[in-house]
Amino acid sequence: MSRAVMEAVLRGPGPWQHSRWVVALDYERHNKQRWPHGKLIGLTSSVATLEGLAELIAEPGRMPVNNTDLVKLAAACHLRLAERMGRIAG
């Protein structure tokens, strides 16, 4: 894990001392070996599963999201659904 964090620190520019990190332990697709990786996220960022994000957004006051961000998220979801429905129909 420490190697993953160090690689992420060296890879990305920015104020890493004043930021938050997400560190995960994933499996490689081909040989199923575990490998850690780290990612720098902003202090005002949060991490959630898609299901958790939907729950946070649905309940008023749980997650302060402005209208612009909601429109961007809704548009991205709409485009992805339209793409998938087009593949199913075609």
C-alpha positions as CSV (number, residue, x, y, z in Angstrom):
1,M,0.0,0.0,0.0
2,S,2.8,2.4,0.8
3,R,4.3,1.9,-2.6
4,A,0.9,2.7,-4.2
5,V,0.7,5.9,-2.3
6,M,4.3,6.8,-3.1
7,E,3.7,6.2,-6.8
8,A,0.6,8.3,-6.8
9,V,2.4,11.1,-5.0
10,L,5.2,11.1,-7.5
11,R,2.8,10.7,-10.5
12,G,0.5,13.6,-9.8
13,P,1.2,17.3,-9.3
14,G,-0.5,19.2,-6.6
15,P,-0.5,19.9,-2.9
16,W,-0.4,16.3,-1.7
17,Q,0.3,17.3,1.9
18,H,-3.1,19.0,2.1
19,S,-5.2,16.4,0.3
20,R,-7.0,13.2,0.9
21,W,-6.2,9.8,-0.6
22,V,-8.2,6.8,-1.8
23,V,-6.2,3.6,-1.6
24,A,-7.6,0.4,-3.0
25,L,-6.5,-3.2,-3.4
26,D,-7.7,-4.6,-6.7
27,Y,-7.2,-7.8,-8.7
28,E,-5.6,-7.9,-12.1
29,R,-8.0,-9.3,-14.7
30,H,-5.6,-11.8,-16.2
31,N,-3.8,-13.4,-13.3
32,K,-5.9,-12.4,-10.3
33,Q,-3.0,-11.0,-8.4
34,R,-3.7,-8.2,-5.9
35,W,-2.2,-4.9,-6.6
36,P,-2.6,-1.7,-4.6
37,H,-3.1,1.7,-6.1
38,G,-3.6,5.2,-4.8
39,K,-5.4,8.3,-6.0
40,L,-5.3,11.8,-4.8
41,I,-8.7,13.5,-4.3
42,G,-9.5,17.0,-3.3
43,L,-10.4,18.0,0.2
44,T,-14.0,18.8,-0.8
45,S,-14.4,15.5,-2.6
46,S,-16.2,12.5,-1.3
47,V,-16.2,8.9,-2.3
48,A,-19.3,6.7,-2.6
49,T,-20.5,3.7,-4.5
50,L,-23.0,4.4,-7.3
51,E,-25.8,3.1,-5.1
52,G,-24.6,5.2,-2.2
53,L,-24.3,8.3,-4.4
54,A,-27.9,7.8,-5.6
55,E,-29.1,7.6,-2.0
56,L,-27.1,10.7,-0.9
57,I,-28.5,12.8,-3.8
58,A,-32.0,11.6,-3.4
59,E,-32.3,12.7,0.3
60,P,-32.6,16.4,0.7
61,G,-29.8,17.9,2.8
62,R,-27.5,14.8,2.9
63,M,-25.2,16.0,0.1
64,P,-24.9,19.6,-0.9
65,V,-25.0,19.4,-4.7
66,N,-25.6,22.5,-6.8
67,N,-28.0,22.5,-9.8
68,T,-25.1,22.6,-12.3
69,D,-23.6,19.4,-11.0
70,L,-26.9,17.7,-10.9
71,V,-27.6,18.6,-14.5
72,K,-24.2,17.3,-15.6
73,L,-24.7,14.0,-13.7
74,A,-28.2,13.6,-15.1
75,A,-27.1,14.3,-18.7
76,A,-24.2,11.8,-18.4
77,C,-26.5,9.1,-17.0
78,H,-29.1,9.9,-19.8
79,L,-26.5,9.6,-22.5
80,R,-25.1,6.3,-21.1
81,L,-28.6,4.8,-20.9
82,A,-29.5,5.9,-24.4
83,E,-26.3,4.3,-25.7
84,R,-27.0,1.0,-23.9
85,M,-30.7,1.0,-25.1
86,G,-29.4,1.6,-28.6
87,R,-27.2,-1.5,-28.4
88,I,-30.0,-3.6,-27.0
89,A,-32.4,-2.5,-29.8
90,G,-29.8,-2.9,-32.5
